[in-house]
Amino acid sequence: MTEIYAVSAAPHIKQKISVQSVMWQVVLALTPALLAAIFFFGIRSLFLTVYGVAAAVITEAIIQKLRRIPVTVTDGSAVVTGILIAFNISSAAPWWIPVVGSVFAISIGKQIFGGLGHNPMNPALLGRAFLVASWPTLMTANWKATTPIKHILESSINGLKELPSNIPAVITSATPLGAAKALRDTTQISRDMAETVMNKLADMDTIRELFWGNIGGCLGEVSAGLLLLGAAYLAYKHIIEWRIPVSYIGTVFVLIFIFGGINGLFSASILLPVFHIFAGGLILGAFFMATDLVTSPVTKQGRIIFGIGCGIITVVIRLVGGYPEGVSYSILLMNIAVPLIDKFTVPKIFGEV
């Protein structure tokens, strides 16, 4: 059984915790959000998750057999990867999407580098990036919109008679982040009107539904509240700590407050940064992916830099990029920078000038 040691100055004290216990506790922390996905999107959510987990576990076992090394699928790391792959797709996705994503994540994102502990990037996010690049329509369209959020999106444009007929169709057929992106990119209405609709979109009714999960989107976007419940459990168990999530989410809040408006700096409603935090995959990414023990910095200062970098890239992609969401790519890009961050943030040896 692999043991985990706390990275600190001597003396080094062994903790009574193993890779297996950490991974299965992460699975436990993700379970409430999975139950919410099943509740809102139906039993198909469970099937897609099972397909992703089964593909990840089988792929890892086969590769380890071929490499003639001990098979470690019982440690739960492949299970976590399979769940996170499923959490990054729509409930309307074909059954083979999580299977292909999990196979790619385990084989190319993990085992090709030597297995757990050697992978430079988060395997689940690498799998998602591969799926988006290969089947962009299946990954970014056909969202299953739930009734409450659809009514909220419709109410945000009621009374605005000057809107072209195609704008309401675009807004009400998209996810909340997709609707916000459509408003920023449209040239068919004035900036003042787009700002008005944006502020109506990011109101307390929308944020309430985003928190509880009655929205369209990926399985892992379904309930920010239950994801936060799982994250609180991991923090209580000292499996994750505050620096990466707080610096990540805090950076997004500040930058959206400054640049998120359509009509210039600081023009957005104060609720718009909150909308961006709860919409999309930010909560899932900040607490369950960016905090990955293998692909995040080991130094305290480095974790803050890592979180700030994730936040900056996420906001840039959301506001001016081609996709409405930027969480996955931001974490992957910062994963690559982790060795450099660690190199320049290692504390000096005691007594060294």
Summary of the structure (lengths in Angstrom):
residues: 353
radius of gyration: 20.7
end to end distance: 39.6
largest distance: 71.2
contacts: 1240
relative contact order: 0.11
helix: 64%
strand: 3%
